[in-house]
Amino acid sequence: MKNLQADVVIIGTGPAGLAASVEASEAGLKVIAFEKQNVSGGAANMGMGPLGIGTRHQQDQMVDIDVERAFKMFMEYTHWRVDANMVKKYFEASAGTIAWLEDLGVEFAGAYKYFPKSEATWHIVAVNGGIGRNGGAIMNKAMLDRAQENGAEFFYETPAKEILRDADGKICGVNAVDKDGEEIHVDCKAVVVATGGAGDSPEYMKECMGYTFGKDLFNIVIPGLKGEGIKMAIAAGAATTEMTVEKIYILPSSDMGVQSVPVVFMQPNLLVNVQGKRFINEEQMQNTTFTGNAIQIQKGAIGFSIIDSSIIKTYKKKGLDVVNFVHHVSDIDDFEQACQDIMNDPNNPDVVIADTLEELAEKCGIDVDNFLETVEEYNDMCDSQDTQFYKPQKFMKPIKKGPFYAGLFRPSGYGTLGGIKINENCEVLDDDWNVIPGFYAAGTDTCTIYGDSYMFLLPGNTMGYCVNTGRFAGQGVAEYCEE
Ligand SMILES: Cc1cc2nc3c(=O)[nH]c(=O)nc-3n(C[C@H](O)[C@H](O)[C@H](O)COP(=O)(O)OP(=O)(O)OC[C@H]3O[C@@H](n4cnc5c(N)ncnc54)[C@H](O)[C@@H]3O)c2cc1C
């Protein structure tokens, strides 16, 4: 057993743990950070950027969003079923956090919307001077570098196992195990738990949220996120919270493949359920939370996006109806071939192609009579208006000319939200809502601010919450240790 000393131990080095490491080390504390993977950054290495409200980028771009409007919008959306003080504090800090990241050397390409109806709060980290994927990794690297310059020590492939409290109930230590199996014990005054939730634990999601993987939830699976921090925190006396999935919808086996396939199927065309009926105004398909929710509650938790050959031809000639930065492709020339390849793969259930509508419905297992009726009604509405769900006329494209294509969408998630109960200072609370001295948590392990459905109308929200709460935790630890 190796024995070490620190002021604070940070468990997990995604954006929340890294931000906490910077703040605590900046205050002169001795920081030890444990990370179970061989790199830091967590899920955010795959993302593009955090939320900011009232930033200089928004001012430069004449984006009209301020804390008051965002707060009111957010609280309406969540029905005030969330911690209003945390929301206010996070939004107020968010512009300063964007500037703080810039001071660490992070460049932002600007403030962007995720889809047309959202607000331009998503501060996309510049990749090679422009917009590219995985800018989150650059942001994480900047925080890691600063924390290390300040003397913080990072231990990789070293999962934390246990949080210890002394006889007075104060945090007094953390146990971890390194990659060779050697136990490490750290004496410390404070701990920050930031392990990113349980996005890689079907068991945890079944137990805490009732989902069955491969049946009603098809998760991206973020390697290593097993809910360990939440379990450790509860074992050390933390109260727990409701947990949700940051819902999206995907073609489970093809979403990370040829990009034109999800992009085309996510256009606002006809979406039906297994009973052959429409169930959403497809304009909402860009809001992955709303559409994920709607697909989740259909029979078999499945939705079929239906397009015909004329729609593909129109997209190739005039461009797509809607584009976004996550599934951003301008060239969809490979769409038909990619669909054919997917269909020929016996292990891939995501795409069906047929010469007739009847055949398409049969192959998909959709009720044929209902489906034909729905298509007929839908095509009629394309000539008049969508009296069923009021989709704007510009998105009403008839389904007439074969071959016909169906993309089979299933609910998925960007990870889990919630687990450890904290207050707006990121202090962990016990079952009686008392602060546990020296115990802090941040990031998605604690994130219950969206209520039942992730808030995509203010994009960059999870990463924004994680960096900001990481900072709050680091600042809180600094004050606590000084006292
Ligand atoms: C593909 C993708 C794209 C995304 N894009 C965006 C985006 O553009 N904007 C946005 O706002 N959000 C985005 N998100 C969500 C965002 O990335 C996450 O919400 C965020 O990374 C969570 O941060 P965190 O610090 O709480 O946890 P994580 O980033 O998950 O980090 C947790 C860390 O803890 C480590 N850990 C776990 N258990 C232990 C243990 N026992 N001991 C030590 N270490 C442990 C993990 O290995 C991990 O490194 C995206 C998510 C995905 C999957």
The ligand as a MOL file (V3000), in Angstrom:
LIG
                    3D

  0  0  0     0  0            999 V3000
M  V30 BEGIN CTAB
M  V30 COUNTS 53 58 0 0 0
M  V30 BEGIN ATOM
M  V30 1 C -20.5070 11.9960 -28.3400 0
M  V30 2 C -20.8030 13.0230 -27.2770 0
M  V30 3 C -20.7850 14.3630 -27.6390 0
M  V30 4 C -21.0950 15.3430 -26.6820 0
M  V30 5 N -21.0590 16.6590 -27.0510 0
M  V30 6 C -21.3800 17.6100 -26.1430 0
M  V30 7 C -21.3150 19.0020 -26.5000 0
M  V30 8 O -20.8700 19.3900 -27.5830 0
M  V30 9 N -21.7380 19.8990 -25.5650 0
M  V30 10 C -22.2260 19.5180 -24.3390 0
M  V30 11 O -22.6470 20.3630 -23.5510 0
M  V30 12 N -22.2140 18.2080 -23.9590 0
M  V30 13 C -21.7970 17.2620 -24.8270 0
M  V30 14 N -21.7870 15.9520 -24.4480 0
M  V30 15 C -22.0270 15.6220 -23.0300 0
M  V30 16 C -20.7730 15.9540 -22.1930 0
M  V30 17 O -19.6250 15.5600 -22.8750 0
M  V30 18 C -20.8310 15.2630 -20.8420 0
M  V30 19 O -21.9980 15.6730 -20.2050 0
M  V30 20 C -19.6090 15.6150 -19.9940 0
M  V30 21 O -18.4350 15.1140 -20.5580 0
M  V30 22 C -19.7410 15.0830 -18.5850 0
M  V30 23 O -18.6370 15.5580 -17.8460 0
M  V30 24 P -18.2010 14.9140 -16.4570 0
M  V30 25 O -16.9270 15.5590 -16.0790 0
M  V30 26 O -19.3350 14.9590 -15.5230 0
M  V30 27 O -17.9660 13.3770 -16.7840 0
M  V30 28 P -17.1170 12.6560 -17.9150 0
M  V30 29 O -16.7310 13.5680 -19.0000 0
M  V30 30 O -17.8680 11.4580 -18.2830 0
M  V30 31 O -15.7820 12.2410 -17.1430 0
M  V30 32 C -15.8200 11.3700 -16.0440 0
M  V30 33 C -14.4470 10.7580 -15.8600 0
M  V30 34 O -14.4290 10.0120 -14.6540 0
M  V30 35 C -13.6700 8.8330 -14.8600 0
M  V30 36 N -14.0190 7.8430 -13.8300 0
M  V30 37 C -15.1530 7.0980 -13.7390 0
M  V30 38 N -15.1060 6.3310 -12.6400 0
M  V30 39 C -13.9300 6.5800 -12.0300 0
M  V30 40 C -13.2850 6.1100 -10.8410 0
M  V30 41 N -13.8660 5.1780 -10.0650 0
M  V30 42 N -12.0780 6.5950 -10.5190 0
M  V30 43 C -11.4610 7.5150 -11.3020 0
M  V30 44 N -12.0110 7.9790 -12.4390 0
M  V30 45 C -13.2370 7.5360 -12.7870 0
M  V30 46 C -14.0360 8.4320 -16.2730 0
M  V30 47 O -13.0780 7.5430 -16.8090 0
M  V30 48 C -14.0670 9.7910 -16.9700 0
M  V30 49 O -12.8060 10.1280 -17.5060 0
M  V30 50 C -21.4430 14.9570 -25.3630 0
M  V30 51 C -21.4370 13.6040 -24.9960 0
M  V30 52 C -21.1140 12.6380 -25.9430 0
M  V30 53 C -21.1230 11.2080 -25.5270 0
M  V30 END ATOM
M  V30 BEGIN BOND
M  V30 1 1 1 2
M  V30 2 1 2 3
M  V30 3 2 2 52
M  V30 4 2 3 4
M  V30 5 1 4 5
M  V30 6 1 4 50
M  V30 7 2 5 6
M  V30 8 1 6 7
M  V30 9 1 6 13
M  V30 10 2 7 8
M  V30 11 1 7 9
M  V30 12 1 9 10
M  V30 13 2 10 11
M  V30 14 1 10 12
M  V30 15 2 12 13
M  V30 16 1 13 14
M  V30 17 1 14 15
M  V30 18 1 14 50
M  V30 19 1 15 16
M  V30 20 1 16 17
M  V30 21 1 16 18
M  V30 22 1 18 19
M  V30 23 1 18 20
M  V30 24 1 20 21
M  V30 25 1 20 22
M  V30 26 1 22 23
M  V30 27 1 23 24
M  V30 28 2 24 25
M  V30 29 1 24 26
M  V30 30 1 24 27
M  V30 31 1 27 28
M  V30 32 2 28 29
M  V30 33 1 28 30
M  V30 34 1 28 31
M  V30 35 1 31 32
M  V30 36 1 32 33
M  V30 37 1 33 34
M  V30 38 1 33 48
M  V30 39 1 34 35
M  V30 40 1 35 36
M  V30 41 1 35 46
M  V30 42 1 36 37
M  V30 43 1 36 45
M  V30 44 2 37 38
M  V30 45 1 38 39
M  V30 46 1 39 40
M  V30 47 2 39 45
M  V30 48 1 40 41
M  V30 49 2 40 42
M  V30 50 1 42 43
M  V30 51 2 43 44
M  V30 52 1 44 45
M  V30 53 1 46 47
M  V30 54 1 46 48
M  V30 55 1 48 49
M  V30 56 2 50 51
M  V30 57 1 51 52
M  V30 58 1 52 53
M  V30 END BOND
M  V30 END CTAB
M  END
